[in-house]
């Protein structure tokens, strides 16, 4: 029994293909929109004596069917056969586009569109050719809707030559006839077209980024001639050709299609998409990296966390860049953990431990050589053990858009070709640099026993130095870890969920950009809110709201440093508004500047095939009036904790109240950033009230004088939202004035202090949110139509709000139960993405998410306070 190339070992099939052709297939498989086109006879089906028995190879049919089913992939068969015959013989599904008669027939009804004069010429051709082949054995006519083909296969060579000469001297010379010469066939058409023209037409219709065309005959040369750029042409068999590559026979083409299918499928959907929550984060206050549970560096942006990625395997698989370490024998790791109180991650196999951290920036060498060459940041990877380890280093700057070269030199590798110098210091490693689909990848096998049981690799950014570091790596690790440990030691940690709170605090601090004071909403872009969906956003920026709430959580744990730095950052943003704080954007880059336009990287297939991959965020241009409330709340808790208010903080406070005074009455886009028309969102109005309420608290407690105009403003906003935010039919405070739909953010009608905990309206709102939006361990943001297709998971921050609401309304046991369910959704190293799907039992959204971790901290502190009562 013949084994299909799709059922066998695809790697073995790939090994039979010329390396250069295999690399070309690898490149074209990763094109955003791909057109795969091929001939039929001699390509999908072997050449046979009787054309009516030309059945396609089952391997080819399986590959073509599967390719046609992939998204962003079009498959076409362009044949010299009449369309009706092509359809009858191939029996391919409708997803495969069939083009007959050398590109003349794109559908069955084509003949009806021929002009009367073309039909007349076609009739004349039939009569003349029948007369020419009369009494000529072995010659066969094939009549098609727009042409007539003269087949000489099976005729005596002398007879065939005589017929061809007669055809060329006769009907082929007519002015309205186009002649196409094939293998033992001459075709005369009343329509001027060829396979190249047909291919261009399909390319235009599908907006294909690249084309793969496979063919065997002379008539396919017009298609090969029209290929350009990243296109790939493959000729089957001997003979002169314009194709770039060649294979021997149709079964080789089937193998080629099988390799293309496997490569593209993996690229589109992710070969093995690691669950989002199972990724661990490295941070050093300047940038961030993510690790899979088996120590694969799958995400790293540089020089800032909102810069382009050099490793984007998380969103594009191996071709998008990664740095992998694994035991040569394979196998799953025994476990992965953070070293206590640090951002250092250890991944352990039997006989191999990989310790990863992002080192602190280093200075230029001192005279006494006690300091290493300068680097902006350094990813340090220490391998210890006695076994053999397989290394693979595949940097892909600019999200894989820039092709770089890897140059082995001295004790490591230089990454050449990007604007930023990068070097991999790896003494004792013999790297083999290979072409990997047009990009260079370095691979090595190392014997740790032969290296004395330890190998240190340093990926140095901003430097091409491969000099040895004079400070022992153990000492450097200690120096990198000690500031984290010292910071944790000074926190006021609760007994409830103590370890997870510690990890959450470290995560929030890791999301802080120390050079500027900004705080990221999350470490990643475009991790999906629905697998395979389009709800994919870039969260690698500083949202005023998210950052203020993150800083507030750290203040509650006893750390003011992050909040003070963030407030200075906000002061700079306010200053750049030129005296108009009401014009503040909801989010900024980590450096405090406006974002560029939102864009899509269509060369990346997204996490588990979730497209598009976005950079930038259109929410930058939205009006979100709630952003002032969390900042004022942060100012109040910082002032209370410190016992004083700094000048820049007074400026920020005045600006926040001024912004609210000018715009609180306007509709806005709300905190969830739905791309809909503005509404009077209840949460936004509550946050405007909270802005002025916290400002009054500060001036009364810390000496700002009486502000009767602020009292009047606060009360006016409060009365407005209490009256108009309530929906009688819903029996609760809803998403917006006049709208019946519920929203978890409406819980802030009580969480903010606007309504007392025992107010019946707050109690009713809590019950309504619970009934409409809670599902097991999660609380959804809302159920209303936000204008986007698909669905999303439950939001951890909304779950935290309901836990707090339970506590405020006397439902302590419910709060404890939901908190336990929430922390059970965390990944093995304690990290939480934005959302959780209770049905699939997996995390969703960007990771790790500041909202999720600040919510966990707040709930743990509140539960701890309840235990003390």
C-alpha positions in Angstrom: 0.0 0.0 0.0 1.4 3.4 -1.0 1.9 5.8 2.0 0.7 9.4 1.6 3.4 12.0 2.1 1.0 13.7 4.5 0.6 10.5 6.7 4.4 9.8 6.7 7.2 11.7 8.2 7.2 15.2 6.8 10.7 15.8 7.9 11.8 12.8 5.9 10.0 14.2 2.9 11.7 17.5 3.4 15.1 15.8 3.5 14.5 14.5 0.0 14.2 18.1 -1.3 17.1 20.2 -2.5 18.1 22.4 0.5 17.8 25.6 -1.5 14.3 24.7 -2.6 13.4 23.6 0.9 14.5 27.1 2.2 12.4 28.8 -0.5 9.4 26.7 0.5 10.0 27.7 4.1 10.1 31.4 3.1 7.0 31.3 1.0 5.0 29.3 3.5 5.2 32.3 5.9 3.8 34.8 3.5 0.7 36.6 4.8 -1.5 35.8 1.8 -0.3 32.8 -0.3 -1.4 31.6 -3.8 -0.4 28.0 -4.6 -1.0 27.2 -8.3 0.0 24.3 -10.5 -0.6 22.5 -13.7 -2.6 19.3 -13.9 -1.2 16.9 -16.4 2.4 16.0 -15.5 2.1 17.8 -12.1 -0.9 16.7 -10.1 -1.4 13.7 -12.4 1.3 11.7 -14.1 1.4 11.8 -17.9 -0.5 8.8 -19.3 -1.2 7.5 -22.8 -4.9 8.0 -22.5 -5.6 11.6 -21.3 -9.1 10.5 -20.1 -7.4 8.3 -17.5 -5.1 11.0 -16.0 -6.0 10.6 -12.4 -4.2 12.9 -9.8 -1.9 11.3 -7.3 -3.7 10.8 -3.9 -0.7 12.5 -2.1 -1.2 15.6 -4.3 -4.9 15.7 -3.8 -4.6 15.4 0.0 -2.1 18.3 0.1 -4.0 20.5 -2.3 -7.3 19.9 -0.3 -5.6 20.7 3.0 -3.8 23.8 1.7 -7.1 25.2 0.3 -8.7 24.8 3.7 -6.0 27.0 5.4 -6.8 30.7 6.0 -5.1 33.3 3.8 -4.2 30.5 1.4 -5.6 30.2 -2.2 -5.1 27.1 -4.3 -5.6 27.0 -8.1 -5.1 24.4 -10.8 -4.3 26.1 -14.1 -4.5 23.5 -17.0 -4.6 23.4 -20.7 -7.6 21.0 -20.4 -11.2 22.3 -20.9 -12.6 23.3 -17.6 -15.4 20.7 -17.7 -12.8 17.9 -18.3 -10.5 19.3 -15.6 -13.3 19.3 -13.1 -14.5 15.8 -14.0 -11.0 14.3 -13.8 -9.6 16.0 -10.8 -12.7 15.9 -8.6 -11.2 18.6 -6.4 -13.4 20.5 -3.9 -14.9 23.9 -4.7 -12.2 25.5 -2.4 -9.7 24.7 -5.2 -10.0 27.1 -8.1 -10.0 25.4 -11.5 -8.8 27.3 -14.5 -9.0 25.6 -17.9 -7.9 26.2 -21.5 -4.6 27.8 -20.5 -6.4 30.5 -18.5 -9.3 31.1 -20.8 -11.9 29.4 -18.7 -12.5 30.6 -15.1 -16.0 29.2 -14.9 -18.4 26.9 -16.7 -20.4 29.7 -18.2 -17.5 31.3 -20.0 -18.6 30.2 -23.4 -21.7 32.4 -23.1 -19.4 35.5 -22.8 -17.6 34.9 -26.2 -18.4 37.5 -28.8 -20.3 36.4 -31.9 -17.2 36.9 -34.1 -15.2 34.8 -31.7 -17.7 32.0 -31.9 -17.6 32.2 -35.7 -13.8 31.8 -35.7 -14.1 29.0 -33.3 -16.5 27.1 -35.7 -14.1 27.7 -38.6 -11.2 26.3 -36.6 -13.1 23.1 -35.8 -14.0 22.6 -39.5 -10.5 23.3 -40.8 -8.7 21.2 -38.2 -11.0 18.2 -38.7 -10.2 18.4 -42.4 -6.5 18.6 -41.7 -6.4 15.5 -39.5 -8.7 13.4 -41.7 -7.1 10.1 -42.4 -4.3 10.8 -40.0 -4.1 7.9 -37.4 -3.1 8.8 -33.9 -4.1 12.5 -34.2 -6.9 13.6 -31.9 -8.8 16.9 -31.6 -9.9 18.3 -28.2 -12.6 20.9 -28.7 -12.9 23.4 -25.8 -15.2 26.4 -25.4 -12.7 28.9 -26.7 -10.1 26.8 -28.4 -9.3 23.5 -30.2 -6.3 21.4 -29.3 -4.5 19.1 -31.7 -2.9 16.2 -29.8 -0.2 14.3 -31.6 0.7 11.9 -28.8 0.2 8.3 -30.1 0.8 9.3 -33.8 3.7 8.3 -35.9 6.4 11.0 -35.5 6.4 11.7 -39.3 2.6 12.0 -39.3 2.7 14.2 -36.2 5.3 16.5 -37.8 3.3 16.8 -41.0 0.1 17.7 -39.1 1.9 20.3 -37.0 3.4 21.9 -40.1 0.0 22.0 -41.8 -1.6 23.5 -38.7 1.1 26.2 -38.4 0.8 27.0 -42.1 -3.0 27.1 -42.0 -5.3 28.0 -39.1 -2.4 29.0 -36.8 -1.6 31.9 -39.1 -5.1 33.4 -38.9 -5.1 36.9 -37.4 -7.7 36.2 -34.7 -6.1 32.9 -33.4 -3.6 32.6 -30.5 -1.3 29.5 -30.7 0.1 27.7 -27.7 2.6 24.9 -28.1 2.8 22.1 -25.5 4.1 18.6 -25.2 2.8 16.9 -28.3 0.0 19.3 -28.6 -0.8 22.5 -30.4 -3.7 24.6 -29.2 -5.4 27.3 -31.2 -7.6 29.7 -29.2 -9.9 32.6 -30.2 -9.0 34.3 -26.9 -5.6 35.8 -26.4 -4.5 34.4 -23.0 -1.9 32.2 -21.4 -1.2 30.7 -18.0 0.9 33.7 -17.0 -2.0 36.1 -17.6 -4.4 33.8 -15.7 -2.0 33.6 -12.8 -1.7 37.4 -12.6 -5.5 37.6 -12.6 -5.8 35.2 -9.7 -3.0 37.0 -7.9 -4.8 40.3 -8.2 -8.2 38.9 -7.1 -6.6 37.3 -4.0 -4.1 40.1 -3.2 -1.5 37.4 -2.8 1.7 38.4 -1.1 3.5 35.6 -3.0 2.9 32.8 -5.5 4.2 29.2 -5.7 3.7 27.8 -9.2 4.5 24.2 -10.2 4.4 23.0 -13.8 6.0 20.6 -16.3 5.1 21.7 -19.8 6.1 24.4 -22.3 2.8 26.1 -21.7 3.8 26.7 -18.0 6.7 28.8 -19.0 4.4 31.9 -19.4 3.5 31.4 -15.7 7.1 31.0 -14.6 8.0 34.2 -16.6 5.5 36.2 -14.6 6.8 35.3 -11.2 8.7 37.9 -9.3 9.9 39.0 -5.9 9.3 36.3 -3.3 7.5 34.0 -5.8 8.8 30.5 -6.3 8.6 28.5 -9.6 9.2 24.7 -9.7 9.7 22.9 -13.0 9.0 19.1 -13.1 11.2 17.1 -15.4 13.8 18.1 -18.0 14.0 20.9 -20.5 14.8 24.6 -20.5 12.8 26.6 -18.0 12.5 30.0 -16.4 11.6 28.4 -13.1 14.1 28.8 -10.2 13.9 25.2 -9.1 13.4 21.8 -10.5 12.2 18.3 -9.3 12.2 15.0 -11.2 8.6 13.8 -11.2 5.0 14.5 -9.9 5.5 12.5 -6.7 8.3 15.0 -5.8 5.8 17.8 -6.3 3.4 16.0 -3.9 6.2 15.9 -1.3 6.9 19.5 -1.9 3.2 20.4 -1.4 3.2 18.3 1.8 6.2 20.1 3.3 4.6 23.4 2.3 1.3 22.4 4.0 3.0 21.4 7.3 5.2 24.5 7.4 2.3 26.9 6.7 -0.1 25.1 9.0 2.5 25.4 11.9 3.1 29.0 11.0 -0.6 29.9 10.9 -1.7 28.1 14.0 1.4 27.7 16.1 3.2 24.4 16.2 2.5 23.8 19.9 1.0 27.0 21.4 2.1 27.0 25.0 -0.8 28.1 27.3 -0.4 31.8 27.9 -0.4 31.6 31.7 2.5 29.1 31.7 5.0 31.7 30.5 7.3 33.3 33.1 8.6 36.9 32.9 12.1 38.2 33.2 12.6 41.9 33.9 15.3 44.4 34.9 13.5 47.7 34.9 14.5 48.4 31.3 13.0 45.6 29.3 11.1 42.3 29.6 11.4 38.8 28.3 9.1 35.8 28.5 10.1 32.2 28.9 8.2 29.0 28.1 8.1 26.2 30.7 11.0 24.5 28.8 13.3 27.6 28.9 12.6 28.9 25.4 13.0 32.7 25.2 9.8 33.3 23.2 9.5 37.1 23.6 11.9 40.0 24.1 11.7 43.6 22.9 14.6 46.0 23.0 15.7 48.6 23.9 12.3 49.3 25.6 9.4 47.0 26.3 7.3 48.9 23.7 10.1 48.6 21.1 10.1 46.0 18.3 10.7 42.4 19.3 14.0 40.6 18.6 12.3 37.3 19.7 8.6 37.0 18.7 8.2 33.3 18.7 5.2 33.9 21.0 3.3 35.5 18.0 5.0 33.9 15.0 6.5 30.6 16.0 10.2 29.7 15.5 10.6 31.8 12.3 9.8 35.0 14.3 12.8 34.5 16.6 13.7 32.5 19.7 16.6 31.4 21.9 16.2 27.7 22.9 18.1 25.6 25.4 17.1 21.9 25.9 18.7 18.6 26.8 20.0 16.8 23.8 18.1 13.7 24.7 14.8 15.7 24.8 12.1 15.2 27.4 10.0 17.6 29.5 11.5 19.6 32.3 11.1 18.5 35.9 9.8 22.0 36.8 10.3 25.7 36.5 10.4 28.3 39.4 11.4 31.7 40.3 14.2 32.0 42.8 12.5 33.4 45.9 12.1 37.1 46.0 13.7 37.6 42.5 13.0 37.8 38.8 15.4 35.0 38.1 13.9 31.8 36.6 15.3 28.3 37.0 14.2 25.5 34.6 15.3 22.0 35.7 15.8 18.7 33.9 17.6 15.7 35.3 21.3 16.6 34.6 20.6 20.1 33.3 19.5 23.4 35.0 19.0 26.6 33.1 19.1 29.8 35.1 17.9 32.9 33.4 17.8 36.6 34.3 18.0 40.0 32.7 21.1 41.6 34.1 21.5 45.3 35.0 23.0 47.7 32.5 26.8 47.7 32.6 29.3 50.5 32.1 32.4 50.7 29.9 35.5 48.9 31.1 37.4 50.5 33.9 41.1 50.9 33.8 41.5 47.9 36.2 39.3 45.8 34.0 36.9 45.1 36.8 33.8 46.1 34.7 32.6 44.4 31.5 32.1 46.2 28.2 29.0 48.3 28.1 25.6 46.9 27.3 22.1 48.4 27.6 20.8 45.1 28.9 22.1 41.6 29.1 20.1 38.3 29.0 22.2 35.9 31.1 21.6 32.1 30.6 23.6 29.8 32.9 23.6 26.1 32.1 24.8 23.7 34.8 24.9 20.0 34.9 26.7 17.0 33.4 24.7 16.2 30.3 24.6 17.4 26.7 22.5 20.4 25.8 21.1 21.5 22.4 21.2 25.2 21.7 19.4 27.2 19.0 19.8 31.0 18.7 17.6 32.7 16.1 17.4 36.5 16.6 14.8 38.1 14.3 14.9 41.9 14.9 11.9 44.2 14.1 9.4 41.3 14.6 11.3 39.3 12.0 11.2 42.0 9.4 15.0 42.4 9.3 17.2 39.6 8.0 20.4 39.5 10.0 23.7 37.5 9.7 25.3 35.6 12.5 29.1 35.8 12.6 31.0 33.3 14.8 33.9 35.3 16.3 36.1 34.5 19.2 34.0 33.5 22.2 30.6 33.9 20.6 28.5 35.4 17.8 27.9 38.8 16.4 24.4 39.7 15.2 24.9 41.8 12.1 22.5 43.7 9.9 20.3 45.6 12.4 20.6 49.1 13.6 21.4 48.0 17.1 24.6 46.0 17.9 23.9 42.7 19.6 26.4 40.0 20.6 26.1 36.6 22.1 29.0 35.8 24.4 29.2 32.0 24.6 32.7 30.7 25.4 33.4 27.1 24.5 30.5 26.8 22.2 31.1 25.8 18.6 28.2 27.3 16.6 27.0 26.1 13.3 25.3 28.8 11.3 22.6 27.6 8.9 20.2 29.2 6.5 16.7 28.8 7.9 14.2 29.9 5.3 16.3 32.9 4.3 17.3 33.8 7.9 20.4 32.7 9.7 20.1 30.5 12.8 22.9 29.2 15.0 22.9 25.7 16.4 25.2 23.9 18.7 25.5 20.8 20.8 27.5 21.3 24.1 28.8 18.8 26.6 28.5 20.4 30.0 30.8 17.8 31.6 33.6 18.7 29.1 33.0 22.4 30.0 33.4 21.8 33.7 29.8 21.5 34.5 28.8 25.1 33.6 28.3 27.3 30.6 27.5 31.0 30.8 25.9 32.7 27.8 25.3 36.4 27.7 23.1 38.1 25.0 24.4 41.6 25.1 22.2 44.4 23.7 23.8 47.7 22.5 27.2 46.1 22.3 29.4 44.0 20.0 31.7 43.1 22.7 32.6 39.4 23.2 35.1 40.1 26.0 35.1 38.0 29.1 33.3 39.4 32.1 35.8 39.8 34.9 33.2 39.6 37.6 32.2 35.9 38.4 28.8 35.1 37.2 27.6 34.0 40.7 28.6 37.4 42.0 26.7 39.1 39.1 23.7 37.0 39.7 23.7 37.9 43.4 24.1 41.6 42.5 21.1 41.4 40.1 18.9 39.6 42.6 19.7 41.5 45.8 17.7 44.7 44.9 14.6 42.6 44.3 15.1 40.7 47.6 15.7 43.9 49.5 12.5 45.4 48.0 10.4 42.4 48.9 11.8 42.3 52.4 10.5 45.9 53.1 7.0 45.1 51.9 4.1 44.7 54.3 2.8 41.4 53.0 -0.5 39.8 54.0 -0.7 36.3 55.3 -3.5 35.5 52.8 -2.0 34.2 49.6 1.4 35.5 50.7 3.5 33.8 48.0 1.2 34.8 45.2 1.0 38.4 46.5 4.8 38.5 46.6 5.0 37.3 43.0 2.3 39.7 42.0 4.2 42.6 43.6 7.4 41.6 41.8 5.5 41.3 38.6 4.1 44.8 38.9 7.5 46.2 39.8 8.9 44.3 36.7 6.3 46.1 34.6 7.8 49.5 35.8 10.1 51.2 33.5 12.7 52.6 35.9 14.3 55.1 33.5 11.0 57.0 33.1 8.6 56.0 35.9 6.0 54.7 33.6 4.2 51.4 34.3 3.2 49.0 31.5 -0.3 47.6 31.3 1.2 44.2 30.2 4.3 42.8 28.8 3.0 41.7 25.4 1.0 42.6 22.4 -1.8 40.7 20.6 -2.2 37.7 22.8 -5.8 36.9 22.0 -8.9 37.4 24.1 -10.3 34.6 21.9 -8.2 31.9 20.3 -8.3 32.4 16.6 -10.2 35.7 17.0 -9.4 39.3 16.2 -9.6 40.7 19.7 -5.8 41.2 19.9 -4.4 44.4 21.3 -1.1 46.0 22.1 -0.8 46.6 25.9 3.0 47.4 26.1 2.2 51.1 27.0 1.4 53.1 30.0 -2.3 53.7 30.6 -2.9 56.4 33.1 -5.6 54.4 34.8 -3.9 51.0 34.9 -0.6 52.5 36.0 -2.1 54.5 38.8 -4.0 51.4 40.1 -0.8 49.4 39.9 1.2 52.0 41.8 -1.7 52.1 44.4 -1.4 48.4 45.0 2.3 48.7 45.6 1.7 51.7 48.0 -0.8 49.4 49.9 2.1 47.0 50.3 4.3 49.7 51.7 6.4 50.7 48.6 6.1 54.4 47.6 9.0 54.5 45.1 7.1 53.3 42.1 4.1 55.7 42.8 6.3 58.7 43.2 8.2 58.0 40.0 4.9 57.4 38.2 3.4 60.7 39.4 6.5 62.6 38.2 6.0 60.9 34.8 2.3 62.0 34.9 3.5 65.6 35.7 5.5 65.5 32.6 2.6 64.4 30.5 0.4 67.1 32.0 3.0 69.7 31.3 3.1 68.7 27.6 -0.6 69.4 27.3 0.3 73.1 27.5 -2.1 73.9 30.3 -5.0 71.7 29.1 -4.9 68.5 31.2 -8.4 67.6 29.9 -6.6 66.8 26.7 -4.5 64.0 28.3 -4.6 60.8 26.2 -5.6 57.6 28.0 -2.2 56.0 27.3 1.3 57.0 26.2 4.6 55.3 25.3 6.8 54.4 28.2 8.7 57.6 27.6 5.5 59.7 27.9 4.9 60.5 24.3 1.9 60.0 22.0 1.8 56.7 20.2 2.2 56.3 16.5 -0.6 55.0 14.3 -1.9 51.5 15.1 -0.5 49.0 12.6 -0.8 45.4 11.7 2.2 43.1 11.2 0.8 40.7 8.6 3.9 38.6 8.4 3.2 37.2 11.9 0.3 34.7 12.1 -0.4 35.5 15.8 -0.5 33.3 18.9 -2.2 30.0 17.9 -3.3 31.6 14.6 -5.0 34.6 16.3 -4.7 37.4 13.8 -4.0 40.3 13.4 -0.9 41.1 15.3 -1.1 44.8 16.2 1.5 47.4 17.3 0.2 50.6 18.6 -3.3 51.2 20.0 -6.1 53.3 18.6 -7.5 53.8 22.1 -4.8 56.5 22.2 -7.2 58.8 20.5 -10.3 58.0 22.6 -11.8 60.2 25.3 -11.7 58.3 28.6 -12.8 60.6 31.4 -12.3 57.9 34.1 -8.5 58.2 33.9 -8.3 61.1 36.4 -9.9 59.2 39.3 -7.3 56.5 39.8 -4.5 59.2 39.7 -6.2 61.3 42.3 -6.8 58.2 44.4 -3.1 57.4 44.1 -2.1 60.9 45.1 -4.3 60.7 48.2 -2.8 57.3 49.4 0.8 58.5 48.7 0.2 61.7 50.6 -1.3 59.8 53.5 1.5 57.2 53.6 4.2 59.9 53.4 2.5 62.5 55.5 3.1 65.3 53.0 2.5 66.4 49.4 5.2 67.5 47.0 4.9 70.4 44.6 4.7 68.3 41.5 2.0 66.2 43.1 0.0 69.4 43.9 0.3 70.3 40.3 -1.0 67.0 39.2 -3.9 67.1 41.6 -4.9 70.6 40.4 -4.7 69.4 36.8 -6.9 66.3 37.5 -9.6 68.4 39.1 -9.4 71.0 36.4 -9.8 68.3 33.7 -12.8 66.9 35.4 -14.4 70.3 35.9 -14.1 71.0 32.2 -15.3 67.7 30.8 -17.1 65.5 33.3 -20.5 66.2 31.7 -19.4 64.8 28.3 -20.0 61.3 27.0 -16.9 59.2 26.5 -15.6 55.9 25.3 -15.3 54.3 28.7 -12.5 52.2 30.3 -13.1 49.2 28.1 -12.2 51.2 25.0 -15.0 49.8 22.8 -14.8 51.2 19.3 -18.3 52.6 19.5 -19.9 56.1 19.8 -19.3 57.8 23.1 -21.8 57.2 25.9 -22.4 58.6 29.4 -20.6 55.7 31.2 -21.4 55.2 34.8 -17.9 54.2 35.7 -16.4 57.3 34.0 -18.8 59.5 36.0 -18.0 57.7 39.2 -14.3 58.2 38.6 -14.9 61.9 37.9 -16.6 62.1 41.3 -13.7 60.2 42.9 -11.2 62.6 41.4 -12.7 65.5 43.3 -13.5 63.5 46.4 -9.9 62.4 46.8 -8.7 65.9 46.0 -10.8 67.3 48.9 -9.4 64.6 51.2 -5.9 65.8 50.3 -6.5 69.5 50.8 -8.3 68.9 54.1 -5.7 66.5 55.5 -2.5 68.0 54.1 -3.1 71.7 54.0 -4.5 73.0 50.8 -7.1 75.4 52.2 -10.9 75.3 51.8 -12.1 74.6 48.3 -15.9 75.1 48.4 -16.0 75.1 44.6 -14.6 71.5 44.7 -17.3 70.5 47.2 -20.0 71.8 44.9 -18.4 70.1 41.9 -18.1 66.7 43.7 -21.7 66.8 44.9 -23.0 67.8 41.5 -21.3 64.9 39.8 -22.4 62.5 42.5 -26.0 63.5 42.3 -25.9 63.2 38.5 -24.6 59.7 38.4 -26.8 58.4 41.2 -29.9 59.7 39.5 -29.2 59.0 35.8 -27.0 55.9 36.2 -29.7 53.8 37.9 -31.8 51.8 35.5 -35.3 50.9 36.8 -35.9 47.9 34.6 -32.5 46.4 35.4 -32.8 47.3 39.0 -29.2 48.3 39.2 -26.5 50.7 38.1 -25.7 49.7 34.5 -23.0 50.4 31.9 -24.3 53.9 30.8 -27.1 56.3 31.3 -30.3 54.9 29.8 -28.7 51.5 28.8 -30.0 48.3 30.4 -26.9 46.2 29.9 -24.8 45.4 32.9 -21.1 46.1 33.3 -18.7 44.9 36.0 -17.3 48.4 36.3 -20.6 49.6 37.8 -19.6 47.9 41.0 -17.5 51.1 41.6 -20.7 52.9 42.5 -19.9 51.4 45.9 -16.2 50.5 45.7 -15.4 54.2 45.3 -17.3 55.2 48.4 -20.0 57.1 46.5 -22.6 54.8 48.0 -22.2 53.3 51.4 -21.7 49.5 51.6 -25.2 48.9 53.0 -27.0 51.0 50.5 -29.8 48.9 48.8 -28.8 50.3 45.4 -25.2 49.0 45.8 -26.5 45.6 47.1 -28.8 45.3 44.1 -26.0 46.2 41.7 -23.8 43.5 43.2 -26.5 40.9 42.8 -27.2 41.9 39.3 -23.5 41.7 38.3 -23.2 38.4 39.9 -26.3 37.0 38.1 -25.5 38.4 34.7 -21.7 38.4 34.5 -20.2 35.8 36.9 -19.4 32.3 35.5 -17.7 30.0 37.9 -14.3 31.4 38.8 -14.5 34.5 36.6 -16.5 37.7 36.1 -17.0 39.0 32.5 -16.7 42.7 31.8 -20.1 42.8 30.0 -22.4 40.9 27.6 -23.3 43.9 25.5 -22.4 44.2 21.8 -19.1 46.0 21.5 -19.0 46.0 17.8 -16.4 43.2 17.4 -16.9 39.6 16.4 -16.3 36.8 18.7 -16.2 36.5 22.5 -13.7 36.9 25.3 -12.8 35.3 28.6 -13.6 36.5 32.1 -11.5 39.4 33.3 -9.4 38.8 36.5 -9.8 42.5 37.5 -13.6 42.2 37.3 -13.4 39.1 39.5 -11.3 41.0 42.0 -14.0 43.8 42.0 -16.7 41.3 42.8 -14.6 39.8 45.6 -14.3 43.2 47.1 -18.0 43.9 46.7 -18.7 40.6 48.4 -16.6 41.7 51.4 -18.2 45.1 51.5 -21.7 43.7 51.5 -21.0 41.1 54.2 -20.5 38.0 52.0 -17.1 36.9 53.4 -17.4 33.2 52.6 -18.3 34.0 49.0 -15.4 36.3 48.7 -13.0 33.7 50.1 -14.3 31.0 47.8 -14.1 33.2 44.7 -10.6 34.3 45.6 -9.4 30.7 45.9 -10.9 30.0 42.5 -9.2 33.1 41.0 -5.7 32.1 42.3 -6.2 28.6 41.1 -6.2 29.9 37.5 -2.6 31.3 37.9 0.2 29.7 35.9 2.7 27.4 37.6 5.1 30.3 38.4 2.2 32.5 39.7 1.6 34.7 36.8 -1.8 35.8 35.4 -2.8 37.0 32.0 -5.7 39.4 31.5 -8.5 36.9 31.2 -9.5 33.3 31.8 -11.8 31.0 29.8 -13.7 28.9 32.4 -14.8 26.4 29.7 -11.4 25.7 28.1 -9.7 26.3 31.5 -6.9 28.4 30.1 -5.7 32.0 30.2 -6.4 34.5 27.5 -5.1 38.0 26.7 -1.8 39.8 27.2 0.6 38.5 29.8 1.4 39.1 32.5 -1.4 41.7 33.0 -1.0 44.5 35.6 -4.7 44.6 36.2 -4.9 40.9 37.2 -2.0 41.2 39.7 -3.1 44.4 41.3 -6.5 42.9 41.7 -5.1 39.8 43.4 -3.0 42.0 45.8 -6.0 44.2 46.7 -8.2 41.2 47.4 -5.5 39.5 49.5 -5.1 42.6 51.6 -8.8 43.0 52.1 -9.3 39.4 53.1 -6.3 39.7 55.5 -7.9 42.7 57.1 -11.2 40.8 57.6 -9.3 38.0 59.3 -7.9 40.5 61.8 -11.4 41.7 62.8 
